Amino acid sequence: MSSDDTAAGDELAPPLDCCGGLGNVDYSKMDLTLLKFADFHDPSFCVAVVAIAFNPLFWNVDGISPRLPDT
């Protein structure tokens, strides 16, 4: 089938690139029903989010600190 035979609406979507990132992802088709089970106002949830964000930051700063010059 040549390009002349295809109608304007019959074009196929480009194939997803393996390592090209998330540029071709259609977020409108995501199923977000699992988010209704998370209570974002629960204090333990907030503590967990802070701990998950803080730990990598702390260990990266701690790993760099021996290489910093003494002032």
GROMACS elastic network, one bead per residue, 0.5 to 0.9 nm:
[ bonds ]
;  ai    aj funct       b0    kb
    1     4     6  0.81229   500
    1     5     6  0.63189   500
    1     6     6  0.76813   500
    2     5     6  0.54756   500
    2     6     6  0.71694   500
    3     6     6  0.56178   500
    3     7     6  0.86996   500
    4     7     6  0.80103   500
    6     9     6  0.81439   500
    6    10     6  0.61733   500
    6    11     6  0.71935   500
    7    10     6  0.53190   500
    7    11     6  0.74057   500
    8    11     6  0.65886   500
    9    12     6  0.86801   500
   12    15     6  0.86047   500
   13    16     6  0.87797   500
   14    17     6  0.87401   500
   14    24     6  0.83568   500
   15    24     6  0.84979   500
   16    19     6  0.89113   500
   16    20     6  0.80554   500
   16    22     6  0.89813   500
   16    23     6  0.89060   500
   16    24     6  0.62628   500
   16    25     6  0.80603   500
   17    20     6  0.51547   500
   17    21     6  0.75661   500
   17    22     6  0.88532   500
   17    24     6  0.78809   500
   18    21     6  0.77006   500
   19    22     6  0.87467   500
   20    23     6  0.72555   500
   20    24     6  0.84946   500
   21    24     6  0.77869   500
   21    25     6  0.87719   500
   22    25     6  0.54172   500
   22    26     6  0.89186   500
   23    26     6  0.85631   500
   25    28     6  0.89085   500
   26    29     6  0.60812   500
   26    30     6  0.76972   500
   27    30     6  0.54095   500
   28    31     6  0.86187   500
   31    34     6  0.77134   500
   32    35     6  0.57331   500
   32    36     6  0.79151   500
   33    36     6  0.58259   500
   33    37     6  0.79057   500
   34    37     6  0.56571   500
   34    38     6  0.74527   500
   35    38     6  0.54214   500
   35    39     6  0.84215   500
   36    39     6  0.75524   500
   38    41     6  0.88791   500
   38    42     6  0.86601   500
   38    45     6  0.83246   500
   39    42     6  0.55285   500
   39    45     6  0.73185   500
   40    43     6  0.82133   500
   40    45     6  0.64806   500
   40    46     6  0.70949   500
   41    44     6  0.87161   500
   41    45     6  0.73437   500
   41    46     6  0.72196   500
   42    45     6  0.52838   500
   42    46     6  0.65088   500
   42    47     6  0.88637   500
   43    46     6  0.50911   500
   43    47     6  0.62074   500
   43    48     6  0.86331   500
   44    48     6  0.61394   500
   44    49     6  0.86482   500
   45    48     6  0.50862   500
   45    49     6  0.62622   500
   45    50     6  0.86928   500
   46    49     6  0.51094   500
   46    50     6  0.62120   500
   46    51     6  0.85672   500
   47    50     6  0.51510   500
   47    51     6  0.60710   500
   47    52     6  0.85722   500
   48    51     6  0.50499   500
   48    52     6  0.60800   500
   48    53     6  0.85603   500
   49    52     6  0.51703   500
   49    53     6  0.62002   500
   49    54     6  0.85103   500
   50    53     6  0.51317   500
   50    54     6  0.58595   500
   50    55     6  0.85085   500
   51    54     6  0.50474   500
   51    55     6  0.59432   500
   52    55     6  0.58055   500
   52    56     6  0.73906   500
   53    56     6  0.65397   500
   53    57     6  0.69219   500
   54    57     6  0.52531   500
   54    58     6  0.60103   500
   54    59     6  0.86691   500
   55    58     6  0.51398   500
   55    59     6  0.61962   500
   55    60     6  0.85476   500
   56    59     6  0.52424   500
   56    60     6  0.60321   500
   56    61     6  0.85573   500
   57    60     6  0.52691   500
   57    61     6  0.62416   500
   57    62     6  0.85280   500
   58    61     6  0.52526   500
   58    62     6  0.59858   500
   58    63     6  0.84979   500
   59    63     6  0.59069   500
   59    64     6  0.85548   500
   60    63     6  0.50791   500
   60    64     6  0.63141   500
   60    65     6  0.87014   500
   61    64     6  0.52078   500
   61    65     6  0.61235   500
   62    65     6  0.52661   500
   62    66     6  0.76311   500
   63    66     6  0.67957   500
   63    67     6  0.80777   500
   64    67     6  0.55996   500
   64    68     6  0.67202   500
   65    68     6  0.52813   500
   65    69     6  0.85843   500
   66    69     6  0.80135   500
   68    71     6  0.89385   500
